[in-house]
Amino acid sequence: MTVDEYIASFPEEVREVLEQVRRTIHAAAPGAGEKISYQIPTITLDDKPLMYFSGWKAHIAVYPLPPLDDALAIAIDPYRSGKGTLKFPLNKPIPYDLITRLTQAFVAAR
C-alpha cells in the first residue's frame, strides 16, 4: 500500500484533512520522504522515520511526540492521548500551525 492508497481509503471529508496534514508536514520538512510503516503513513528524513500520521473515524492522529519546549508542551496539551499520541478531532478545526511546529521540532531534534 502507498500513502496515496491509504488516504484514498477514507471518506472524502477525512481524505481532505489527511492530504492537508501531509502537505503541512512536507512544507515544514523539505526533502522528507514518505512510506507506509506500521500500516500508516510515515514521514521519513534521510530514510529514517521522522513522524507518523493516521486517519480515524472521529480524529486524525500524529505520533510520536518530538522533544518539547514549554510553549509547545502547553500548545499540544488539549490534544494529548496517551504518552506519545496527539488526536485532532475532525469535528473541530485542525491546528495545522501546530502540526508545522511539531514537524519543525522533529527536524530540529535530528
Residue pairs with C-beta under 8 A, 6 or more apart in sequence:
1 36
1 39
2 36
3 22
3 34
3 35
3 36
3 41
6 36
6 40
6 41
6 55
7 15
7 18
7 19
7 22
7 41
7 55
8 15
10 18
10 55
13 90
14 55
14 60
14 90
17 55
17 60
17 90
17 94
18 41
18 53
18 55
18 60
20 94
20 96
21 53
21 60
21 62
21 94
21 96
21 99
22 34
22 41
22 53
24 96
24 99
24 100
24 103
25 32
25 43
25 51
25 53
25 99
25 103
26 32
26 34
26 43
27 100
28 99
28 100
28 103
28 104
28 107
29 43
29 45
29 50
29 103
29 104
29 106
29 107
31 45
32 43
32 44
32 45
32 50
33 43
33 44
33 45
33 47
34 41
34 42
34 43
34 44
35 41
35 42
35 44
36 42
37 49
37 52
38 52
40 52
40 53
40 54
41 52
41 53
41 54
42 49
42 50
42 51
42 52
43 49
43 50
43 51
43 52
43 53
43 103
44 50
45 106
45 107
45 110
46 110
50 103
50 106
50 107
50 110
51 62
51 63
51 64
51 66
51 102
51 103
51 106
52 62
52 63
52 64
53 60
53 61
53 62
53 63
54 60
54 61
55 61
56 87
58 89
58 90
58 91
59 87
59 88
59 89
59 90
60 87
60 88
60 90
60 94
61 81
61 85
61 86
61 87
61 88
62 85
62 86
62 88
62 99
62 102
63 84
63 85
63 86
64 84
64 85
65 76
65 83
65 84
65 85
65 86
65 102
66 72
66 102
66 105
66 106
66 108
66 109
67 105
67 108
67 109
68 76
68 105
69 105
72 101
72 102
72 105
75 98
75 101
76 86
76 98
76 102
79 86
79 87
79 88
79 95
79 98
80 86
81 87
86 102
88 94
88 95
